[in-house]
């Protein structure tokens, strides 16, 4: 059965992690200055990435950490 998701539900690589705030699987840049993958609306998302182009899930504080898809 397909879940319609082609990504990984794990964060196994050195620079991958799950955000404690929005629950999205994120990746740190090689130099550690940037974090990619936080949900739109997550306070951990950098100002440069505040506007999302994805129609995916958005972070809402009342939802808590649920491992949602990143934008």
N, C-alpha and C positions, 0 to 999 in steps of 0.2 A: 504494500500500500504506500502510495506517495503522499507526503505531507505538503507538497508544493513548495518546499524549501530546499535549495541546493547548497546552502552554506553549512558550516560546522556548528554543532551545539557544544563544542569544547573550545578551550583556550589553552592549547598545548605548546604553542611556540613561545620563545623567550619574551617577545614584546607584546603578546596578547594577554588580555585580562578582561574580566567582567566588571563593569562599573558598579560600585556599591550604591550609587544613587539611582541610576535609570535601569540597571540590569542588562544593558546592551553589551555585546562582545565588542571590545575596542582594541586598537593597536596603537602602540607608541611609535613615534618616528625613530629612526636610527639614533639620532642625537638626543632623544628624549624630550624635545621641546614641544612637540605636538602630539595630540591624542585624537585619533580618528575613530568614528563609529558611534559616539554618544547620540542618543535620541534627540531630535529637535525639541527644544524646551528644557533639556537637562542643564542644570547650573554648571556642570563640569565641561560643557561644550564651549569651545573658544568663541570669542566674539566674531572672528572671521567666518565661522560656520553657523552663526545664529539663524540664518535663513536656509531652510531646507528645500531641496528640489524634489524630494521624494514624497510620494503619497503614503508612505509607510506610517507606522505607529509613531506617536509623539509621547514624550514623557509627561506624565501628570502626577504630581506629588502624592495624590491619594491612592495611586495604583501600587506604589512601592516597587521594589525590585522583582521583576518577573521574567528576566531574560528575553525581553522584547527584541524585535528586529531593529537594526540600526538604520539611520537615515544618512 
